[in-house]
């Protein structure tokens, strides 16, 4: 079982920045990949960014050049730096990890990000 604790959400004006954190209860070396997803009201949950255990990253087209995903193995934490935020970035943001050997997936509880215009 993997526990994930997210933090860093909040209310920000358009053009502002926020940094989300996702702290894992296990070593990041036991994780195949980690990612951030978001879900706006009435919409499906979509991938925002993903990082593999090799450090490769991939981003949704809508956030490329504005968001940066990273991880700190020593702190067992993944981050999402969000810059130049837009009102359409408003959503609940979830972190997800996939464990290396079992390929089981675990989700965080979600953190609300609200961008005002």
C-alpha positions, 0 to 999 in steps of 0.5 A, a space after each residue: 500500500 502506498 500513501 500519497 499526500 498532496 499539498 500546495 493548492 489554493 487560489 491565485 490570480 491569472 498569470 500567477 504561480 503555484 507549486 504542488 507537492 505529492 509526498 509518497 510513503 515509499 521510496 521513489 525507486 520502487 515507483 515506475 512512474 509518477 504523474 499529475 492529473 486534473 479534473 474540472 467540474 463536469 469533466 473527465 480526469 486528464 493527464 497533466 504531466 508524467 515523469 518516469 523513474 528514468 527521469 523522462 517527462 511528458 506534458 499535456 499540450 495545454 500546459 507545455 512551457 508553463 508547467 514543470 514536473 520534477 521529483 526529489 528522491 531524498 524527500 520521496 516527493 514529486 512536484 508540479 511547478 505551475 507558472 503563467 496560470 490561466 482560469 482554465 487550469 482551475 481543477 482538482 489536481 491529483 497525483 498518481 503513482 504506478 509501483 514498479 513490480 506490481 504495476 499497481 496504481 495509487 492516487 492522492 486525495 486531490 488538491 484544489 487549484 483555482 485561478 481567477 481572471 
